[in-house]
Amino acid sequence: MFLKKEERPDFYSLLIDQCDLNDEIMTLFISYMEEQEEETAEAIGQCEKEADQVRRKLIDYVENSFITPLDRHDIYAVSRRIDDITDKVKDLTDFIEFFEFVPIKKNIEMAQRIQVTVSGITEAVKCWAVGDDDGFWDAIMEAKRKSRIIKNLYWESLKKLDSDIFTLEEILIKREFFRDLNQLSYKTKKAIDRISDTKIKSIT
């Protein structure tokens, strides 16, 4: 059954909700990297659950709406890319908890840079929602620019893995975390690209 117009959630509002939760989970994640407090890990888990609920609402919106503002496949894809960021943060949190891993300063700096990129995605989606094309592209380009710096921080982290200081096991665990953190950055780039491509498609 299709939803009546007044019952339908707003597509852009749901995307913004997803983005806002990404901003929140990144703030919590940086705090967890610094302090490894159990309460913060629990808050990250709750944030991920809330993000899943928002995504389910968006899927229901697409499936039960006769007309959507964008191609249904594009809506799914944009939402999925945003959700990938949330899921990866939860995975990284679980990694820290399981291995009792203490991130190094470069890791935290990477996460802070990623947070800036994530905030840029949120700003772009909010501009998109109100038809502010200039604001949208400014936010997208700035997010892309910020994301380019992160790979250098990843390489710098790898350089610090000195076999004279760490055991082989420690090196393997650290390298895996560094790689996964870099994957989080990659997922933000994929979200930026998907949002950009969908925006272009919507005006052609």
Contacts in CASP RR format, 6 or more apart in sequence:
PFRMAT RR
TARGET T0000
AUTHOR 0000-0000-0000
METHOD contacts of the structure
MODEL  1
MFLKKEERPDFYSLLIDQCDLNDEIMTLFISYMEEQEEETAEAIGQCEKE
ADQVRRKLIDYVENSFITPLDRHDIYAVSRRIDDITDKVKDLTDFIEFFE
FVPIKKNIEMAQRIQVTVSGITEAVKCWAVGDDDGFWDAIMEAKRKSRII
KNLYWESLKKLDSDIFTLEEILIKREFFRDLNQLSYKTKKAIDRISDTKI
KSIT
1 64 0 8 1.000
2 64 0 8 1.000
2 65 0 8 1.000
2 66 0 8 1.000
3 61 0 8 1.000
3 64 0 8 1.000
3 65 0 8 1.000
8 61 0 8 1.000
8 64 0 8 1.000
8 65 0 8 1.000
9 57 0 8 1.000
9 58 0 8 1.000
9 61 0 8 1.000
11 58 0 8 1.000
11 61 0 8 1.000
11 68 0 8 1.000
11 69 0 8 1.000
11 70 0 8 1.000
11 75 0 8 1.000
12 69 0 8 1.000
12 125 0 8 1.000
12 128 0 8 1.000
12 129 0 8 1.000
13 129 0 8 1.000
14 54 0 8 1.000
14 57 0 8 1.000
14 58 0 8 1.000
14 61 0 8 1.000
14 79 0 8 1.000
15 58 0 8 1.000
15 78 0 8 1.000
15 79 0 8 1.000
15 82 0 8 1.000
15 125 0 8 1.000
15 129 0 8 1.000
16 122 0 8 1.000
16 125 0 8 1.000
16 126 0 8 1.000
16 129 0 8 1.000
17 54 0 8 1.000
18 51 0 8 1.000
18 54 0 8 1.000
18 55 0 8 1.000
18 58 0 8 1.000
18 79 0 8 1.000
18 82 0 8 1.000
18 83 0 8 1.000
18 86 0 8 1.000
19 82 0 8 1.000
19 118 0 8 1.000
19 121 0 8 1.000
19 122 0 8 1.000
19 125 0 8 1.000
19 126 0 8 1.000
20 122 0 8 1.000
21 47 0 8 1.000
21 50 0 8 1.000
21 51 0 8 1.000
21 54 0 8 1.000
21 86 0 8 1.000
22 51 0 8 1.000
22 82 0 8 1.000
22 85 0 8 1.000
22 86 0 8 1.000
22 89 0 8 1.000
22 118 0 8 1.000
22 121 0 8 1.000
22 122 0 8 1.000
23 115 0 8 1.000
23 118 0 8 1.000
23 119 0 8 1.000
23 122 0 8 1.000
24 47 0 8 1.000
25 44 0 8 1.000
25 47 0 8 1.000
25 48 0 8 1.000
25 51 0 8 1.000
25 86 0 8 1.000
25 89 0 8 1.000
25 90 0 8 1.000
26 89 0 8 1.000
26 111 0 8 1.000
26 114 0 8 1.000
26 115 0 8 1.000
26 118 0 8 1.000
27 115 0 8 1.000
28 40 0 8 1.000
28 43 0 8 1.000
28 44 0 8 1.000
28 47 0 8 1.000
29 44 0 8 1.000
29 89 0 8 1.000
29 92 0 8 1.000
29 93 0 8 1.000
29 111 0 8 1.000
30 108 0 8 1.000
30 111 0 8 1.000
30 112 0 8 1.000
30 115 0 8 1.000
31 37 0 8 1.000
31 40 0 8 1.000
32 40 0 8 1.000
32 41 0 8 1.000
32 44 0 8 1.000
32 93 0 8 1.000
32 96 0 8 1.000
33 96 0 8 1.000
33 103 0 8 1.000
33 107 0 8 1.000
33 108 0 8 1.000
33 111 0 8 1.000
34 103 0 8 1.000
34 108 0 8 1.000
36 96 0 8 1.000
36 97 0 8 1.000
36 100 0 8 1.000
36 102 0 8 1.000
41 93 0 8 1.000
41 96 0 8 1.000
41 97 0 8 1.000
44 89 0 8 1.000
44 90 0 8 1.000
44 93 0 8 1.000
45 90 0 8 1.000
45 93 0 8 1.000
47 86 0 8 1.000
48 86 0 8 1.000
48 87 0 8 1.000
48 89 0 8 1.000
48 90 0 8 1.000
51 83 0 8 1.000
51 86 0 8 1.000
52 83 0 8 1.000
55 79 0 8 1.000
55 83 0 8 1.000
58 75 0 8 1.000
58 79 0 8 1.000
59 76 0 8 1.000
59 79 0 8 1.000
61 68 0 8 1.000
62 68 0 8 1.000
62 72 0 8 1.000
62 75 0 8 1.000
62 76 0 8 1.000
68 75 0 8 1.000
69 202 0 8 1.000
70 198 0 8 1.000
70 201 0 8 1.000
70 202 0 8 1.000
71 201 0 8 1.000
74 198 0 8 1.000
74 201 0 8 1.000
74 202 0 8 1.000
77 194 0 8 1.000
77 198 0 8 1.000
78 191 0 8 1.000
78 194 0 8 1.000
78 195 0 8 1.000
78 198 0 8 1.000
81 187 0 8 1.000
81 190 0 8 1.000
81 191 0 8 1.000
81 194 0 8 1.000
81 195 0 8 1.000
82 121 0 8 1.000
82 191 0 8 1.000
84 187 0 8 1.000
84 190 0 8 1.000
84 191 0 8 1.000
85 118 0 8 1.000
85 184 0 8 1.000
85 187 0 8 1.000
85 188 0 8 1.000
85 191 0 8 1.000
88 180 0 8 1.000
88 183 0 8 1.000
88 184 0 8 1.000
88 187 0 8 1.000
89 184 0 8 1.000
91 180 0 8 1.000
92 177 0 8 1.000
92 180 0 8 1.000
92 181 0 8 1.000
92 184 0 8 1.000
95 101 0 8 1.000
95 176 0 8 1.000
95 177 0 8 1.000
95 180 0 8 1.000
96 103 0 8 1.000
96 177 0 8 1.000
99 173 0 8 1.000
99 177 0 8 1.000
101 173 0 8 1.000
101 174 0 8 1.000
101 177 0 8 1.000
103 111 0 8 1.000
103 177 0 8 1.000
104 157 0 8 1.000
104 160 0 8 1.000
104 174 0 8 1.000
106 153 0 8 1.000
106 156 0 8 1.000
106 157 0 8 1.000
106 160 0 8 1.000
107 157 0 8 1.000
107 177 0 8 1.000
107 178 0 8 1.000
107 181 0 8 1.000
109 153 0 8 1.000
110 150 0 8 1.000
110 153 0 8 1.000
110 154 0 8 1.000
110 157 0 8 1.000
110 181 0 8 1.000
110 182 0 8 1.000
110 185 0 8 1.000
111 181 0 8 1.000
111 184 0 8 1.000
113 146 0 8 1.000
113 147 0 8 1.000
113 149 0 8 1.000
113 150 0 8 1.000
113 153 0 8 1.000
113 185 0 8 1.000
114 147 0 8 1.000
114 150 0 8 1.000
114 181 0 8 1.000
114 184 0 8 1.000
114 185 0 8 1.000
114 188 0 8 1.000
116 143 0 8 1.000
116 146 0 8 1.000
117 143 0 8 1.000
117 146 0 8 1.000
117 147 0 8 1.000
117 150 0 8 1.000
117 185 0 8 1.000
117 188 0 8 1.000
117 192 0 8 1.000
118 188 0 8 1.000
120 139 0 8 1.000
120 140 0 8 1.000
120 142 0 8 1.000
120 143 0 8 1.000
120 146 0 8 1.000
121 139 0 8 1.000
121 143 0 8 1.000
121 188 0 8 1.000
121 191 0 8 1.000
121 192 0 8 1.000
121 195 0 8 1.000
123 135 0 8 1.000
123 139 0 8 1.000
123 143 0 8 1.000
124 135 0 8 1.000
124 136 0 8 1.000
124 139 0 8 1.000
124 140 0 8 1.000
124 143 0 8 1.000
124 192 0 8 1.000
124 195 0 8 1.000
125 195 0 8 1.000
127 133 0 8 1.000
127 135 0 8 1.000
127 136 0 8 1.000
127 138 0 8 1.000
127 139 0 8 1.000
128 136 0 8 1.000
128 195 0 8 1.000
128 199 0 8 1.000
136 199 0 8 1.000
140 192 0 8 1.000
140 195 0 8 1.000
140 196 0 8 1.000
143 188 0 8 1.000
143 192 0 8 1.000
144 189 0 8 1.000
144 192 0 8 1.000
147 185 0 8 1.000
147 188 0 8 1.000
147 189 0 8 1.000
147 192 0 8 1.000
150 182 0 8 1.000
150 185 0 8 1.000
151 182 0 8 1.000
151 185 0 8 1.000
154 178 0 8 1.000
154 181 0 8 1.000
154 182 0 8 1.000
154 185 0 8 1.000
157 178 0 8 1.000
158 175 0 8 1.000
158 178 0 8 1.000
161 171 0 8 1.000
161 174 0 8 1.000
161 175 0 8 1.000
163 171 0 8 1.000
166 174 0 8 1.000
END
